[in-house]
Amino acid sequence: PVGGETPAPFARRRLFSPAAMDFVEVPAYWRPDLVPGAAIAGAALIVEHQTTTVVPAAFAAGVDEFMNLVLERRDPQVQGSS
């Protein structure tokens, strides 16, 4: 996803990373704050009332013009957390 404005994370949360085989601290974004064009590099969480989307370290998340979350794989060598 190529980016528009991405809000600052509202918190940081612990998440188990299979790549790191340990818990890592990742940014958490509130989904209603995301606008079309927003881009978030993994590892991250996107939180909303009904669900939480995990964005693994090897992925990036974006918001399309219809407000859908779109996850795309980045470099397959990326591991751990950001």
N, C-alpha and C positions, 0 to 999 in steps of 0.2 A: 504494500500500500504506500502510496506517496502522499505526503502529508499536508494537512491543514493544521490548524492550531490544536494542540493537545494540552488539556488542562494539567495542572500539577496533580500528583497523586494525593488522595485524601488521607492515606495511611500507608504503613508498611506492615506486611503480614508474613508469618513463617509458612513456608511451603516445602514439602518434601520433593527434592529433585532426584529422580532416578539416575540422571547423568552424574551428579555429584555424590550420590549415595549418602546424602545428608540433608538436613533442613537448611534452607537458605531464606534470607529475608528479601522479599520482593515488593515493588510498589503496587498499591491497590488503587484502581481508578473507579469512580462512580459512573456507571454507564449513562445515566441521563445527562451528565456533563459533556459527553462526547458528541462532537458535531461531524457532519460529513467532511471527509478529508483528514480527520484526526488519525494519527499513526502512533502506535505503541510498540516498542521493542520488547520482546520477551527476555527474560521471564517476568511475568506480571499477572495480576488478577484484574478482571473487569467484573465489578460487582453490581447487581441490581436486585430488586425485591424478590424475583422468582428464582434466580439462579446466579451462579458465579462461573465465569469462563476463565479457565486456566490457559494462559498463553505461554507455552514452553519456551525455553531459551533459544531454541533453533528456529523460532517463528516470530513473525511480526503480525500485529493485528491492525486493521484499519476499519474505518466506517465508510460505507459507500453512500451514494446519493439517496438511497432508500432507507438509510439508517440500519442496514444490516452490518453485523460484524463479519469481516473477511480475514481469515488467517492464511498467511502465506509462509511457506518454508523459506528460511534464509539459507545461508551457508550451512551445509550439512555438518561441517566441522565444529560449529558453535556448540559448546556444552556449558553446563553450570548455570550461573545466574548472572544477571546484569545488575 
